[in-house]
Amino acid sequence: MKHKLILFGLCAVLLGGCAKETPEEETILRSVEVATIGKDSIVSSFSYSGKAAPSKEISVIPTVPGEVISYHFEVGDTVKENQVLFSVDSSTLSDQLRSAQANYNVSVLNLENAETTYNNNKVLFDQGIISKTEMDQISLAYETAKANIEALDINLDILQKQIGDCTVTSPMTGVVVNRNVERGSFASQSTPAYVLMDLSTIKVEVGVSEQAVNNIHVGDEVQVAMSAAASEPFTGKVATISPASGQTGTYLVKIELPNKDGIIKSGMLAEVSFVAQKAENVLVLPISTVITKDGESYIYVVENDVAKKTSVTLGIETGETVEITSDLPEGTQVVTRGQTYLSDGEQIQIANQSDAAEKPSADTAKGE
């Protein structure tokens, strides 16, 4: 019996010792990231695709066909208005001008003689010495000589203009995009000799849906993204809005933007972003911070390391951020990462305590 009691006591001591060494179970807190909500601006937009085109394009066609004797600009060259592009042979026209000038000089002499004859016979007619029939013939000869001079004068002007047109000048300042003449080739009106573009201002035309066209106004600033020209978007302005839809059912909107550096080339693909809504000095959160479930939108705010579910109303939304229109005090700490599996009133551990005072952004705060 004594042996049994000793054994029982020993087991009790051992069990007691084992119970003291068992650690208490620790509570594991969910780790989250938070940020302090602040005020910012927000803009929602919609975009359409288009292509860059010159503000003006002109095909230069010679008014006088002929053999090209010289040209002065190549493709890619910048041409100023009234600079000579090319010239065609004017020797035949020059010969015609000399001949016409000689005929004109003879006609001038004929007119002077007819005028003298008319004046002398007019005196005789007034005195009744010659008949009316004779006077009418003399008047006709005089008027014919004057008409002939007028016709020859017009012909001289035409020939002089044609000779001047043999030297073809640029009708505008622009860039040469096509040259179709060579020395010795024949320039005619069937093919443009030069094609010029004004690329100092670029236009982008896009077809806008009927749902969006009334949100656009002439003079509105828009962002035009052209990845082939620059990493950052350009700023353009709405120049015209078609009042009628085209065959595709869309409304043509033309945007103009400066291109003084010439980095935008005709034909480059463009993405035009129009402002749908915008607001200044409002509460803005990354859209991933907001949880929407069963028709309710809510966030988790942090008070004394406790996450509290807070319903919010939303305003303007973009692809990354959202406006909070409900009464939420500026400076409130909001869970920005790890909020998906939180429960209302759950105690949390803040992983980014040193950054908690910073305002959240869509780039750094994305919910899980």
Stockholm file with secondary structure:
# STOCKHOLM 1.0

chainA/1-368         MKHKLILFGLCAVLLGGCAKETPEEETILRSVEVATIGKDSIVSSFSYSGKAAPSKEISVIPTVPGEVISYHFEVGDTVKENQVLFSVDSSTLSDQLRSAQANYNVSVLNLENAETTYNNNKVLFDQGIISKTEMDQISLAYETAKANIEALDINLDILQKQIGDCTVTSPMTGVVVNRNVERGSFASQSTPAYVLMDLSTIKVEVGVSEQAVNNIHVGDEVQVAMSAAASEPFTGKVATISPASGQTGTYLVKIELPNKDGIIKSGMLAEVSFVAQKAENVLVLPISTVITKDGESYIYVVENDVAKKTSVTLGIETGETVEITSDLPEGTQVVTRGQTYLSDGEQIQIANQSDAAEKPSADTAKGE
#=GR chainA/1-368 SS CHHHHHHHHHHHHHHHHHHHHSCCCCCCCEEEEEEECCEEEEEEEEEEEEEEEEEEEEEECCSSCEEEEEECCCTTCEECTTCEEEEECCHHHHHHHHHHHHHHHHHHHHHHHHHHHHHHHHHHHHTTSSCHHHHHHHHHHHHHHHHHHHHHHHHHHHHHHHHHHTEEECSSSEEEEEECCCTTCEECTTSCSEEEEEEEEEEEEEEECHHHHTTCCTTCEEEEECTTTCSSCEEEEEEEEEEEECTTSCEEEEEEEECTTCCSCTTCEEEEEEEEEEEEEEEEEEGGGCEEETTEEEEEEEETTEEEEEECCEEEECSSEEEECSCCCTTCEEEEESCTTCCTTEEEEETTGGGTTSCCCTTTCCCC
#=GC SS_cons         CHHHHHHHHHHHHHHHHHHHHSCCCCCCCEEEEEEECCEEEEEEEEEEEEEEEEEEEEEECCSSCEEEEEECCCTTCEECTTCEEEEECCHHHHHHHHHHHHHHHHHHHHHHHHHHHHHHHHHHHHTTSSCHHHHHHHHHHHHHHHHHHHHHHHHHHHHHHHHHHTEEECSSSEEEEEECCCTTCEECTTSCSEEEEEEEEEEEEEEECHHHHTTCCTTCEEEEECTTTCSSCEEEEEEEEEEEECTTSCEEEEEEEECTTCCSCTTCEEEEEEEEEEEEEEEEEEGGGCEEETTEEEEEEEETTEEEEEECCEEEECSSEEEECSCCCTTCEEEEESCTTCCTTEEEEETTGGGTTSCCCTTTCCCC
//
